[in-house]
Amino acid sequence: MDIIDRLKNKVVVSVQAMPSEPLYLEKCMAAMMKSVVKGGAGGLRVAGTRDVKNAKTLFDVPVIGITKPDIIPANYKEIVYITPELKDVIALIEAGADIIAFDGTQRPRPNKASLAEMIKYIHINKKAAMADISTVEEGIEAVKLGADILSTTLAGYTLESKDSPQGPDFPLLEKLINTVNVPVCLEGRIWEPCEVDRAFSLGAHCVVIGSAITRPQLITRRFVQRGNK
């Protein structure tokens, strides 16, 4: 798909905030998106229809859309909460997202939602399907169901990936690249430019960076707690 080709060798920035955070305000999210696009972001990953609509209105870059709950549950490693159902897919498509990202694991989905049906609906509406996975096996199964691109987003955030490294999961990235026939994106725990270089050297299609750019409270904490490591 052309929209996926546009992400080739690009840094995508995840511009997201929880409703409880100051930056969640619409004007703040829009300003953050403007800032990262001005800085060279080749794409945006945003949560919720409000920010998807704004991203599509303001910028000419690929927009990856997801939905997620206002409060991430304490048992987040055990459940599906990223674009979990067909209704979420429909909302993102109507908002204009170019790429619909969803939990692509094989775990049970709310209300017995079908991952295959979700991907089929995405394709019927001529959008690209991005599967967020945490293991090679999940990636393989997601591709079998029709996923157009994979992302390591959930590596280390599921019970099935408890052995994922503390930093970016380069081993998972490399294994996926050598196993599946769709583009693979590295996402998760990327904090240094050299990690982006390594991802591309391994063959990553694109790299998604979130907290290291758009979460001031986490960036600040790294500096404040520098001597406690």
N, C-alpha and C positions, 0 to 999 in steps of 0.2 A: 504494500500500500504506500502511496506517495507520502501520506502523513507520517508514516514510520520512517521512511527514507529521509525525511526532513530532520529527524532526530539523530541521524548518523554522526557520531563523533561530537555530539553536543553535550553540554552541561545543562541539565534540566533542574530547575529550582522548585522545591516543594514549599509553597507559600501557604502555611496553615497555622491556625491558632485555635485553642479550645475556647468555647464561649465564656469561660471563667477568666480568661486572660485579657489584659488591656488591648492588645493588638487585634483582637477579634472584631473590633468595630469595622464596619464596612469601609470607611474612608482609610483606615489604617491598613487593611488588607490590600486595598487598591494602590495605596502609596508604596507598599512593600513590593507589589508586583511591578509597578513602574520602575522602582529602583533596581530590581534584579534584571529586568529586561534591558534597562539602560546599561547595566554592567556586563551584558553579553549573554544572558541566559538564552539558550536556544529553544526552550520550552518551559511550560509551567505545569505543575501538578497541584491542584487545588481541591478543597473539600467543600461539598455542598453546592446547591444550585445557584445561590447568590453569587459566590465567587467565580463559578464557572461562567455565568452570564457576563460578569464584569471583565473577566479575562478575555473572553471572545470579543467583547465590544471594544476594549482598549488596545488590544495587541494583535499582531499578525504572526503569532508563533503557535505551534501545536499546543493544545490544552488537554492535559490528562485530568479527568474528573473522577472523584471518588465520593462516597458518602461514608460517614462514620458517626457513632453516637456522640451526644454532647459531653458525656462523661465516659471515659474508657473504663470498663468494668475491671475489678481487681483480678478476676480470673481470665484476663484477656488472652492468655496463652492457650486456653482451652476452647475458645469459642471463635466463631466467624463473625466479624463486625465491620469489615471493610466491604462496602457495596454488597451486602449479604443476600439481597433478594431481587427479583425481577422488577419490583416497583421502584427500587433504587436506580436500576439501569434505565428504566423509562424516564425517570426524573432527570437524570444526567443527560440523556439524549435530547430531551426537550429543551434543556438549558443550553445545548449547543456544544457539549464536549466533543472533541475530535477522537479521543481515545478513552474508552471506559476501562478503568482499572478496578479489579475485584480480587477478593481472597480466592486464590486458585488452588487451595489445598483440597484434600479429599475429606475433610471433616464435615459432619452434618451441618446443614445450614438452617437458619430459622424457618419455621413453617414448612419444613421439608422442601425448600426451594431447590430447583435443579440447576446445577452449574451448566449443563449442556444446553438447557433451554435459554439461559441467560446469554450464553455466547451466540446461540442461533439468532436471538432477537437483536443483538448488537450488529451482527452481520446483515440481517435483513434491512436494518436501517443504515447500512453502509458506513458503519463506524468500525474502528479497530478495537480489538479485545486484548487487554493487557492482564496477564495473570500474575498476581503477587504470590510467590511461593517461598517455601523454606527448605525444601530438600530437592535432590535430583529427581527422585521418584515422583514427587508432586509436579515438577516441571514436565516430565514426560507425559503424565496423564493429562495435564492441562493442554498440551499440544495436541494430543489425540482427540480432545474435545473441540479443538479448533482455535485455541489461543494464537494470536498473531505475533505476540511478543511476550517475553517473560521478564519479571523483575525479582531480584533477591530480597525484596522489601521485608518479608516476614522471617528471614533467617535469624535465628536467635530469639524470636518472639512467639514460638510455638513449642509445645511439649516435644514435638517430633524433631526439633532442631536445637535441643538443649546443649549440644556439643559445638555449636557455632562459635567461632572466635569472638573475642571482645571487640575487635575492630571490624572492618569490612570483611565480608565472607568471600575472600578471593578464591579459596578452594572450591566453593560451590559455584562461583561464576565460571571458573575454568572448566569444571566438570560439565556444566550445562552447555557451554559453548561447544565442547567436544562431543556432546551427546544429541542435542536437538537441532532441528533444521530451521529454527526461527531466531530472530535477533534476541539477545539477552542484555538486560540492563542491570547495572550494579546500583543498588540502593541500600542504605543502612549503615550508620556509624562512620560516615566519611567526614573527616575533620581536616585533612591536610591535602594541599595540591598534589603532592607526590603520590597520594593514593589514587587520584584521578588519572595521573599518568600511567600508573601500574594497571589500572582497570582497562584503559585503552590498549596498552601493550599486550594484554591478555586476549583482546578481541571483543571487549564490551561494545555494544552498539551505542549506548549512551550512559551517562552517569547522572543519577538523581541525588541532589544534596538538599537537605532540609535544615535540621537544627543548627548546623555549623554556620548557616547564613541568616536564617529567619527566626531563630528563637533566642532573643536577647537574654532571657533569664538563664538559659543553659550555657550560653557563651560566657556570661558574667561569672557563673558558678565555677567554670573551669579555671578562671583566673583567681578567684577568691580562694578556692580550695587547692591551689597549686602546691602548697606545702604539706597537704594532708595525704598525699599519695605515697 
